[in-house]
Amino acid sequence: MKIGYPCINQTLDCSSSRTFRLASYSEERLVAAVEQNLACLRRILEYNVQHGLFFFRLTSGLVPFASHEVNTYNWQEHFKTDLQELGSYIRSNNMRISMHPDQFVVLNSPNGQTVKNSIAELVYQGSILDLMGLDTTAKLQIHGGGAYGDKSAAIRRFAKVYHTRLPEAVKARLCVENDDRTYSLQDCLQLHEETGMPVIFDNFHHECVNNGEPMREAVAMAASTWHPEKDGILMMDYSSQAPNERRGKHVQSIEEQLFHDFLAETEGLDMDIMLEIKDKEESALKAVALARSLGRVPA
């Protein structure tokens, strides 16, 4: 089991998603921002290795405006060596990496421009993982999208876009996550049937929207969609409800007893866990210690 956190390290004094306003776009600004972002990413990865955090989600903002038409610069060639070196560091330390495009990536949107923009963003993010030389266990996770008044039609539309418009390199990395409002685990399993995409499981979203599946059973159902040779073991997101907040709001810091109980309930099931908890690496360090005490990660 690998445990990690997404995008931002709050201990370090740098960001891997520095950007600038679209109106002030220039190739010089782009190059300077990406240089800073990749340097910070290296520091984050080194911190994670030193602290036993071997699962990490890269920020979507490594390359500002990468999927926007304004950006015609060949950043792929410019930063090829830097990205290869980062990938080598990731592989040599047996880290697992993912990316999670923003909410505007909606493959089943009835709006053709939204779909076009979504595909461009997936191609960009997939290319980051490709340029790093990471295999297809490094995933791009997205949500099912909207229901638009007819979820069955929306699922069919997703599948059509998947099969007819996505490059093979993107399809090899794509996985779909159950959300907290529209697409339950069962809906994602249907998308898996239509496309072959593995299902990334979110325990907190499952608590919000489900079809009555007990947690262990739900994890096992999602895990069955992952093929170890090409996908790796199940990736999942873990969080819990913030007290006295709207339903679905993520907790600030890990509730250690809840996480202990989750690990105990899923004993024997292989997974890598991404903590979607607001204090990032602080909770991840607590989670690793808990998992180690239960024998789920090496001492």
VOPAGU-2260 file (C-alpha; in pm, 1 decimal, decimal comma):
REM VOPAGU-2260
SITE   aa  ch    i         X         Y         Z
SITE  MET   A    0       0,0       0,0       0,0
SITE  LYS   A    1     116,0     349,1     -87,6
SITE  ILE   A    2     -35,2     654,5      80,3
SITE  GLY   A    3     -15,9    1011,9     -39,3
SITE  TYR   A    4    -180,0    1349,5     -87,3
SITE  PRO   A    5    -260,1    1579,0    -379,7
SITE  CYS   A    6     -65,9    1856,2    -546,8
SITE  ILE   A    7      40,2    2092,7    -267,5
SITE  ASN   A    8     296,3    2047,2       7,6
SITE  GLN   A    9     222,0    2294,6     285,7
SITE  THR   A   10     555,1    2239,4     461,7
SITE  LEU   A   11     767,1    2362,5     172,0
SITE  ASP   A   12     796,6    2724,4      60,6
SITE  CYS   A   13     717,8    2667,8    -306,7
SITE  SER   A   14     432,0    2587,5    -544,9
SITE  SER   A   15     437,4    2357,9    -847,0
SITE  SER   A   16     143,8    2540,9   -1006,0
SITE  ARG   A   17     270,2    2895,6   -1046,4
SITE  THR   A   18      87,0    3076,6   -1323,3
SITE  PHE   A   19       4,8    3420,1   -1461,4
SITE  ARG   A   20    -288,0    3596,4   -1624,3
SITE  LEU   A   21    -388,5    3485,4   -1972,2
SITE  ALA   A   22    -382,9    3848,5   -2082,8
SITE  SER   A   23     -10,3    3866,0   -2000,9
SITE  TYR   A   24      81,7    3540,4   -2175,0
SITE  SER   A   25     423,9    3524,0   -2333,3
SITE  GLU   A   26     664,9    3241,5   -2403,7
SITE  GLU   A   27     914,7    3396,0   -2162,4
SITE  ARG   A   28     658,9    3394,3   -1880,3
SITE  LEU   A   29     559,9    3038,8   -1968,5
SITE  VAL   A   30     916,3    2908,8   -1960,5
SITE  ALA   A   31     992,7    3086,9   -1631,6
SITE  ALA   A   32     676,4    2951,1   -1466,9
SITE  VAL   A   33     736,2    2592,7   -1579,8
SITE  GLU   A   34    1098,7    2605,4   -1465,3
SITE  GLN   A   35     983,7    2709,7   -1117,9
SITE  ASN   A   36     703,2    2452,5   -1113,3
SITE  LEU   A   37     928,0    2161,6   -1206,1
SITE  ALA   A   38    1194,4    2267,5    -955,5
SITE  CYS   A   39     930,7    2278,1    -681,3
SITE  LEU   A   40     788,3    1942,6    -790,5
SITE  ARG   A   41    1133,5    1789,8    -748,4
SITE  ARG   A   42    1149,9    1925,2    -392,3
SITE  ILE   A   43     802,9    1787,0    -315,3
SITE  LEU   A   44     892,5    1443,8    -448,4
SITE  GLU   A   45    1214,1    1440,3    -244,5
SITE  TYR   A   46    1020,9    1537,7      68,5
SITE  ASN   A   47     771,2    1259,5       3,2
SITE  VAL   A   48    1039,8     994,6     -42,2
SITE  GLN   A   49    1214,2    1105,6     277,2
SITE  HIS   A   50     885,5    1075,1     468,7
SITE  GLY   A   51     752,6     749,5     324,7
SITE  LEU   A   52     478,6     908,8     113,9
SITE  PHE   A   53     495,1     714,1    -212,2
SITE  PHE   A   54     168,7     819,2    -379,9
SITE  PHE   A   55     135,3    1170,7    -519,0
SITE  ARG   A   56    -104,7    1358,2    -744,9
SITE  LEU   A   57      61,2    1606,7    -976,9
SITE  THR   A   58    -106,3    1942,9   -1015,1
SITE  SER   A   59    -286,9    2016,3   -1340,7
SITE  GLY   A   60    -106,1    2351,0   -1348,5
SITE  LEU   A   61     250,0    2232,8   -1410,2
SITE  VAL   A   62     238,9    2397,3   -1753,7
SITE  PRO   A   63      15,1    2708,5   -1750,8
SITE  PHE   A   64    -237,6    2724,1   -2036,8
SITE  ALA   A   65     -98,6    2399,4   -2178,2
SITE  SER   A   66    -430,0    2300,8   -2340,8
SITE  HIS   A   67    -528,9    2656,3   -2436,9
SITE  GLU   A   68    -501,3    2764,4   -2797,5
SITE  VAL   A   69    -286,0    3061,7   -2692,3
SITE  ASN   A   70      -4,7    2823,0   -2603,8
SITE  THR   A   71     169,3    2716,6   -2924,5
SITE  TYR   A   72     514,9    2689,2   -2766,9
SITE  ASN   A   73     686,3    2349,6   -2791,8
SITE  TRP   A   74     722,0    2314,4   -2415,6
SITE  GLN   A   75     732,1    1936,6   -2456,8
SITE  GLU   A   76    1067,0    1959,1   -2632,7
SITE  HIS   A   77    1199,8    2242,5   -2414,4
SITE  PHE   A   78    1134,4    2053,9   -2088,8
SITE  LYS   A   79    1182,8    1700,4   -2220,0
SITE  THR   A   80    1502,9    1638,1   -2023,1
SITE  ASP   A   81    1361,8    1789,6   -1701,0
SITE  LEU   A   82    1052,7    1571,5   -1722,2
SITE  GLN   A   83    1258,0    1261,2   -1799,6
SITE  GLU   A   84    1473,6    1327,2   -1492,5
SITE  LEU   A   85    1165,0    1367,0   -1273,0
SITE  GLY   A   86    1024,9    1043,6   -1413,2
SITE  SER   A   87    1351,9     864,8   -1345,4
SITE  TYR   A   88    1342,0     982,9    -983,6
SITE  ILE   A   89     980,2     864,8    -949,4
SITE  ARG   A   90    1056,7     521,7   -1095,0
SITE  SER   A   91    1377,1     470,4    -896,9
SITE  ASN   A   92    1187,5     537,7    -573,7
SITE  ASN   A   93     889,3     319,6    -670,7
SITE  MET   A   94     643,7     607,4    -637,8
SITE  ARG   A   95     294,2     606,5    -784,2
SITE  ILE   A   96     169,4     914,9    -963,7
SITE  SER   A   97    -171,1    1036,0   -1076,4
SITE  MET   A   98    -331,4    1347,5   -1218,4
SITE  HIS   A   99    -689,1    1470,0   -1175,3
SITE  PRO   A  100    -808,0    1718,3   -1439,1
SITE  ASP   A  101   -1033,3    1994,3   -1310,9
SITE  GLN   A  102   -1412,2    1985,2   -1307,9
SITE  PHE   A  103   -1434,6    2149,4   -1650,7
SITE  VAL   A  104   -1323,5    1818,2   -1806,9
SITE  VAL   A  105   -1661,8    1665,6   -1896,8
SITE  LEU   A  106   -1656,1    1406,2   -2173,2
SITE  ASN   A  107   -2033,2    1360,1   -2187,2
SITE  SER   A  108   -2125,2    1727,6   -2215,2
SITE  PRO   A  109   -2383,2    1806,6   -2485,7
SITE  ASN   A  110   -2167,1    2112,6   -2560,8
SITE  GLY   A  111   -1921,3    2021,9   -2834,9
SITE  GLN   A  112   -1669,4    2289,6   -2735,0
SITE  THR   A  113   -1663,0    2160,2   -2377,6
SITE  VAL   A  114   -1586,0    1810,8   -2504,5
SITE  LYS   A  115   -1314,6    1944,1   -2735,9
SITE  ASN   A  116   -1154,4    2140,9   -2450,9
SITE  SER   A  117   -1180,2    1837,6   -2221,6
SITE  ILE   A  118    -998,2    1615,0   -2468,8
SITE  ALA   A  119    -723,3    1876,6   -2514,3
SITE  GLU   A  120    -673,4    1890,3   -2136,2
SITE  LEU   A  121    -654,4    1510,9   -2109,5
SITE  VAL   A  122    -400,8    1498,6   -2393,3
SITE  TYR   A  123    -187,2    1759,8   -2213,4
SITE  GLN   A  124    -195,5    1583,9   -1878,4
SITE  GLY   A  125    -136,0    1243,1   -2031,2
SITE  SER   A  126     161,7    1384,5   -2219,3
SITE  ILE   A  127     320,4    1493,5   -1889,8
SITE  LEU   A  128     309,3    1133,6   -1767,6
SITE  ASP   A  129     430,5    1007,0   -2106,4
SITE  LEU   A  130     722,9    1251,4   -2114,4
SITE  MET   A  131     818,9    1138,4   -1765,1
SITE  GLY   A  132     839,1     784,8   -1899,1
SITE  LEU   A  133     585,7     651,5   -1648,9
SITE  ASP   A  134     396,2     336,0   -1733,7
SITE  THR   A  135      16,3     315,7   -1750,5
SITE  THR   A  136     -21,6     254,0   -1376,5
SITE  ALA   A  137      13,3     635,8   -1356,9
SITE  LYS   A  138    -347,3     740,8   -1409,9
SITE  LEU   A  139    -566,8    1030,9   -1516,4
SITE  GLN   A  140    -881,8    1031,8   -1304,7
SITE  ILE   A  141   -1201,3    1203,7   -1406,4
SITE  HIS   A  142   -1565,3    1205,6   -1300,3
SITE  GLY   A  143   -1853,3    1067,6   -1502,0
SITE  GLY   A  144   -1982,9    1416,2   -1574,8
SITE  GLY   A  145   -2343,0    1529,9   -1578,7
SITE  ALA   A  146   -2668,0    1337,1   -1612,3
SITE  TYR   A  147   -2839,2    1609,6   -1818,6
SITE  GLY   A  148   -3182,4    1470,1   -1739,2
SITE  ASP   A  149   -3105,1    1125,8   -1887,2
SITE  LYS   A  150   -2815,9     947,5   -1720,5
SITE  SER   A  151   -2834,1     643,3   -1948,6
SITE  ALA   A  152   -2797,3     867,1   -2255,1
SITE  ALA   A  153   -2514,4    1057,0   -2081,2
SITE  ILE   A  154   -2328,5     730,0   -2014,7
SITE  ARG   A  155   -2370,1     628,9   -2379,5
SITE  ARG   A  156   -2241,1     970,2   -2487,6
SITE  PHE   A  157   -1936,6     930,8   -2262,1
SITE  ALA   A  158   -1866,4     588,3   -2412,1
SITE  LYS   A  159   -1898,1     720,3   -2768,0
SITE  VAL   A  160   -1649,4    1001,9   -2702,1
SITE  TYR   A  161   -1416,4     754,5   -2531,6
SITE  HIS   A  162   -1417,8     512,0   -2824,0
SITE  THR   A  163   -1419,7     756,6   -3114,5
SITE  ARG   A  164   -1227,1    1063,1   -3004,4
SITE  LEU   A  165    -973,8     985,0   -2732,3
SITE  PRO   A  166    -616,3     898,3   -2831,7
SITE  GLU   A  167    -500,8     552,1   -2726,7
SITE  ALA   A  168    -237,4     707,4   -2498,5
SITE  VAL   A  169    -512,9     883,6   -2301,3
SITE  LYS   A  170    -741,5     579,7   -2290,1
SITE  ALA   A  171    -455,5     373,3   -2146,5
SITE  ARG   A  172    -439,2     607,4   -1844,5
SITE  LEU   A  173    -801,8     707,3   -1791,2
SITE  CYS   A  174   -1003,5     596,3   -1490,0
SITE  VAL   A  175   -1340,5     715,1   -1362,1
SITE  GLU   A  176   -1428,1     808,8   -1004,2
SITE  ASN   A  177   -1761,5     785,9    -826,8
SITE  ASP   A  178   -1877,7    1130,1    -717,4
SITE  ASP   A  179   -2086,0    1263,1    -430,2
SITE  ARG   A  180   -2391,6    1372,3    -631,0
SITE  THR   A  181   -2456,0    1199,9    -963,4
SITE  TYR   A  182   -2238,3     902,7   -1054,6
SITE  SER   A  183   -2247,7     626,5    -795,3
SITE  LEU   A  184   -2016,7     327,0    -787,3
SITE  GLN   A  185   -2276,3     133,1    -988,7
SITE  ASP   A  186   -2285,6     404,5   -1255,1
SITE  CYS   A  187   -1905,9     395,7   -1277,1
SITE  LEU   A  188   -1913,7      16,7   -1305,8
SITE  GLN   A  189   -2148,0      63,7   -1601,4
SITE  LEU   A  190   -1897,6     304,9   -1756,0
SITE  HIS   A  191   -1632,6      39,0   -1697,8
SITE  GLU   A  192   -1846,9    -212,7   -1885,8
SITE  GLU   A  193   -1887,1      32,0   -2174,2
SITE  THR   A  194   -1521,1     136,1   -2197,9
SITE  GLY   A  195   -1292,9     -91,3   -1995,2
SITE  MET   A  196   -1176,9     202,1   -1778,1
SITE  PRO   A  197   -1092,8     104,3   -1422,3
SITE  VAL   A  198   -1299,3     261,7   -1145,4
SITE  ILE   A  199   -1116,5     474,3    -890,3
SITE  PHE   A  200   -1303,8     445,0    -562,1
SITE  ASP   A  201   -1382,7     734,7    -329,3
SITE  ASN   A  202   -1501,7     616,4      12,0
SITE  PHE   A  203   -1644,1     954,6     113,2
SITE  HIS   A  204   -1837,0     996,4    -210,5
SITE  HIS   A  205   -1967,4     641,6    -162,9
SITE  GLU   A  206   -2097,0     739,7     179,0
SITE  CYS   A  207   -2280,7    1031,1      12,6
SITE  VAL   A  208   -2423,4     839,9    -287,6
SITE  ASN   A  209   -2453,2     462,0    -300,6
SITE  ASN   A  210   -2681,1     169,4    -374,9
SITE  GLY   A  211   -2648,6      11,1     -33,3
SITE  GLU   A  212   -2313,8    -162,4     -86,5
SITE  PRO   A  213   -2114,9    -213,8     237,1
SITE  MET   A  214   -1777,2     -41,4     226,4
SITE  ARG   A  215   -1562,7    -354,6     197,2
SITE  GLU   A  216   -1782,3    -489,8     -81,5
SITE  ALA   A  217   -1769,9    -155,6    -263,0
SITE  VAL   A  218   -1389,9    -143,0    -246,1
SITE  ALA   A  219   -1368,3    -499,7    -377,5
SITE  MET   A  220   -1604,5    -420,5    -666,0
SITE  ALA   A  221   -1395,1    -122,1    -771,5
SITE  ALA   A  222   -1071,1    -319,7    -729,4
SITE  SER   A  223   -1199,7    -589,7    -966,2
SITE  THR   A  224   -1191,2    -338,4   -1254,5
SITE  TRP   A  225    -812,0    -290,5   -1226,6
SITE  HIS   A  226    -573,9    -515,9   -1419,7
SITE  PRO   A  227    -245,5    -528,4   -1224,7
SITE  GLU   A  228     -24,6    -560,5   -1534,2
SITE  LYS   A  229    -145,6    -244,5   -1708,2
SITE  ASP   A  230    -336,4     -51,3   -1440,5
SITE  GLY   A  231    -163,0    -143,6   -1117,1
SITE  ILE   A  232    -365,6    -207,0    -802,5
SITE  LEU   A  233    -673,1      -5,1    -710,4
SITE  MET   A  234    -625,5     367,5    -658,9
SITE  MET   A  235    -870,9     522,8    -418,3
SITE  ASP   A  236    -942,5     859,2    -261,7
SITE  TYR   A  237   -1001,5     873,9     111,4
SITE  SER   A  238   -1167,5    1143,2     319,9
SITE  SER   A  239   -1447,8    1199,0     568,8
SITE  GLN   A  240   -1715,2    1453,6     649,2
SITE  ALA   A  241   -1610,7    1786,6     800,4
SITE  PRO   A  242   -1813,4    1829,7    1122,5
SITE  ASN   A  243   -2086,1    2094,9    1121,6
SITE  GLU   A  244   -2034,4    2166,0     751,5
SITE  ARG   A  245   -2242,4    2104,8     439,1
SITE  ARG   A  246   -2274,4    1741,9     336,8
SITE  GLY   A  247   -1979,1    1641,3     122,6
SITE  LYS   A  248   -1726,6    1891,4     261,6
SITE  HIS   A  249   -1388,3    1730,1     325,0
SITE  VAL   A  250   -1244,5    1721,6     673,5
SITE  GLN   A  251    -954,8    1952,0     766,4
SITE  SER   A  252    -743,3    1683,4     934,1
SITE  ILE   A  253    -762,3    1306,7     930,5
SITE  GLU   A  254    -991,8    1141,2    1184,5
SITE  GLU   A  255    -747,5     875,6    1292,3
SITE  GLN   A  256   -1002,7     635,7    1441,0
SITE  LEU   A  257   -1213,8     646,9    1123,7
SITE  PHE   A  258    -908,5     576,3     909,6
SITE  HIS   A  259    -803,5     294,0    1142,4
SITE  ASP   A  260   -1152,5     144,5    1110,5
SITE  PHE   A  261   -1143,7     175,2     730,6
SITE  LEU   A  262    -808,9      -4,8     714,1
SITE  ALA   A  263    -936,5    -275,8     945,1
SITE  GLU   A  264   -1253,7    -319,2     736,9
SITE  THR   A  265   -1054,4    -354,1     415,1
SITE  GLU   A  266    -784,7    -584,3     552,2
SITE  GLY   A  267    -657,3    -809,6     273,8
SITE  LEU   A  268    -760,0    -577,1     -10,5
SITE  ASP   A  269    -476,1    -414,9    -204,5
SITE  MET   A  270    -501,9     -42,5    -274,8
SITE  ASP   A  271    -307,5     280,0    -290,9
SITE  ILE   A  272    -472,9     563,0     -96,9
SITE  MET   A  273    -483,5     931,0    -189,3
SITE  LEU   A  274    -591,0    1141,2     108,0
SITE  GLU   A  275    -822,2    1422,5       0,5
SITE  ILE   A  276    -782,9    1598,7     332,3
SITE  LYS   A  277    -714,3    1967,8     362,0
SITE  ASP   A  278    -394,8    1963,2     566,8
SITE  LYS   A  279    -224,9    1748,4     301,9
SITE  GLU   A  280     106,2    1593,0     408,4
SITE  GLU   A  281      34,4    1643,4     779,1
SITE  SER   A  282    -252,5    1395,7     765,4
SITE  ALA   A  283     -66,1    1173,1     520,0
SITE  LEU   A  284     213,9    1125,7     772,3
SITE  LYS   A  285     -39,1    1025,4    1039,5
SITE  ALA   A  286    -205,6     786,6     794,4
SITE  VAL   A  287     123,8     615,5     709,8
SITE  ALA   A  288     199,5     568,6    1079,7
SITE  LEU   A  289    -144,1     414,5    1134,5
SITE  ALA   A  290    -112,9     187,8     832,5
SITE  ARG   A  291     233,3      80,3     947,3
SITE  SER   A  292      97,2      -9,9    1290,8
SITE  LEU   A  293    -154,7    -239,1    1119,9
SITE  GLY   A  294     105,8    -394,5     891,9
SITE  ARG   A  295     -42,7    -238,0     577,7
SITE  VAL   A  296     281,3     -58,1     483,0
SITE  PRO   A  297     636,4    -180,8     553,1
SITE  ALA   A  298     800,7     -80,5     880,1
